[in-house]
């Protein structure tokens, strides 16, 4: 089971997790995710970013529970049933597309409509996004070839020059990428990277790579965690 954490960012005066503060989930440590929120708050006007700037001296970060991705999503959906509750802009449980092999219907429809709009409004988008396959259902063999090309012996994270901090963050990056809210540059900056740092991983996302579905990547994460535990 892939470990996921549900956390609550709040003001010291807050006591009701159902209506106050910010509720989120992460497959990283809560502290690392909070640091990303802080970094992004410098250039964002979201509810959370504004709150972090306004109450910076009285912010409390709590890890509420640890469980599977599915369980954390379920709890988040109950704590944030609608948009704009507390410091959350989105409703809970509906932003992690395909993470762990699940995809909420609302997310699927939103992504579909978004892509449809792009094709209708920009005649060149089809060609730039691989228009020759538009409307075609990928066969199992085609999907396997894509997977094999990404999961071969020469995994990008095994390269001697690979930035391990980038690859360690792949699942979190995929979450933000799937939301389709930020530009790739904005996603990069929110994680403390440049776009050039993440160009390869974004290209892999575009080609259908899902970190949580990749056995080689999961082994890489396990080894990384094991080595980190030894260092500590």
Secondary structure, DSSP 4 states (H G I P E B T S, - for coil): ---EEEEEEEETT---TTTSSEEEEESS-HHHHHHHHHHHHTT--SHHHHHHHHTTTSEEEEEEEEE-HHHHHHHHHHH--SSSSTT-SS-TT-S-TTGGG---HHHHHHHHHHHHHHHHH-TTHHHHTTGGGTTPPPPHHHHHHHHHHHSSSS-GGGSTT--HHHHHTHHHHHHHHHHT-S-HHHHHHHTT--HHHHHHHHHHHHTT--GGG-HHHHHHHHHHHHHHHHH-
